[in-house]
Amino acid sequence: MTLQLPNKLILSILIVAGTLLGCAHNDSTPSYGLDTYTLGRSSVFTQRELINEQLKDPAEIDTQVRDALLNSYCDLMAQGVIYVSPDNQPQQCRSQIESLSGTKSLSQTKSLSGTKSLSGTKGLSQTESLSNKRRRCAFKYHSCIKSCPLKGDDCLPCIERAKRCLNE
């Protein structure tokens, strides 16, 4: 009877470990290691600031700020944090969402990125590196938003960092 207890315990541990390992390799949504709390705070701030940008007089709109906010917004849509129907998605987000969510453009880009065109350039690998750059900038932005209070203008330095990141 004492031999059965360790065998059952070992079997239970193996089952739990196998289940956890299986869940760890589930690549259905890119998460970049950010928790839902961080992404939720970022979505609240990003949507609020995008609305504020839209309400400004067209002469006052800073296109770099809008681009940084849109990059974050697109990333949040691609990760499934924000749902926007396909017909209401901003045009700037469509290719980014496809590449981040793993739909057709990412697989096509990966399969063709190593091929050279007649001019000898690698155009699709530049698209891939731009996508990785946007993803990295969005990650930094979301992480920054986590540590600032959402009331007031305390998170504006995060937008400035995102602008600099996208312009590098």
N, C-alpha and C positions, 0 to 999 in steps of 0.2 A: 504494500500500500504506500509506503514511503517513496518507492521508485516512480509511481504514477504521478505524484504531485510535481516533482521537478520536470517531468516530461510535458505535462500539461502547461506548466508555467513557461517552459521554453517555447512550446508551440504557440502559446498566446503572445509572447513577446515577438516571435517571428512574424505572426500575422499582423500585429500592430505596426511593426517596423516596415513590413512590405506595403501596407496600406499608406503609411506616411510617405514612403519613398515614391510610391505611385502618384500621390497627390502633388508631391514636390516637382514632378516632371510634367505636370499639366500645363501646356503652353497656350491655352485658349485665349488669354488676354495678356498683353505685355504690361507688367506692373512696375518694372525698374526698381523693385524693392521698397516702394513707398506704401505706407499703410493707408487704410481708408480714411482715417482722421486727417492726415496730411492732405490727401487728395480732395476731401470734402471741403476743408478750409480754403484750399486753393481755388476750388470751383466757385465758392461763394464770392471770394474777393475778385477773381477774374471776371465773372459775369457782371458784378457790380461796376467794376472799372470800365468794362466794355460799354455798358449802358451809359456811363458818364461821358465816355469819349463820343458816343453817338449823339448825345444831347448838346455837345459843344457847338459853337459856331464853326462852320467849315474852315474858316481862316485860323482858328485856334487849335485845330486837331494836329497833334504831333504824330506823324505817320510811323515813326520808329516805336513810339509807345504802343500805338494800335497794333503794329506788327508783332511786338513782343507779347501783348495780351492775346492776340489771335493764335500765336504759336502755342501758348499754354492752353487756350480753349480747344484747339484742334487736338492736342495731346490728350486732354481730358475726354474728348469725344472718342478718340481712338481706344482709350483704355476702358471705355464703357461707364465712366463716372457720370458723364452728362449724356443724355439721349437727345438727339436732334434728328428729326426725320430727314431722309436723304434729300428731299426737295427743298428743305429749309437750311441745309448746311451751307456755310460760307464757301464761296468758290475757292478761296485760298486753302481751305482745309481738305478738300476732296482727295488730292493726291497724297497728302500727309496721312490721312486716316487710312487710306488703302495700304500704304506702306507700313504703318505702325500696327495695323490690325492683322497683317499677314495675308491679306487677300491678294488678288491677281498681280498687282504691280510689284510687290515684294518678291514673289517667286520669279516673275519675269525678269526683274532687275538682277536678281542673283544669278539666274541662268545665263544672262547675256552680258553681265558686267565685265567679264574677262575678254570679250571679243572686241577686236579693233575694227573701226570703220575704215573706209578707204583713205581717209585723211590721216589715219594713224592715231587718233585720239581715243580715249576711253570715256565717252560721254555718259554712259549709264553709271559708271563707277563714281563720277562726280555727283550724280543724283543720289546715289547711296550714301556718300559721305555727307552731303547736305542733309539728308534725312537723319543720319546719326548725330550731326551737329545740332539739329533742331531738337532731337530727343534729349541730348545732353543738356542743352539750354533749358528745356522744359523741366527736366529733373532738378536742376539747380534752382529754378524759379519756385517749384512746388516746395522744395526743402526750405527755402528762405521764407516763404509765406507761413510755414508751420510755426516759426519762432517769433512772429510779430503779431501784435494785437490788430484785429481787423477793423476796429473803430478808428476813425480819423485817417491821417495821412502817414501813419507809421510804416506802412508796407511799401511806400513809394520807392525806397532804395532797392527793393527786390525787382521792381520794374526796370530801374536803371541798370542793374546787374544783367538782367535778361537782354536789354538793348545792347549792352557791350558784348555779351556772349554771342548774340546773333550777328554782330558786326565784325567779329574777329575773323 
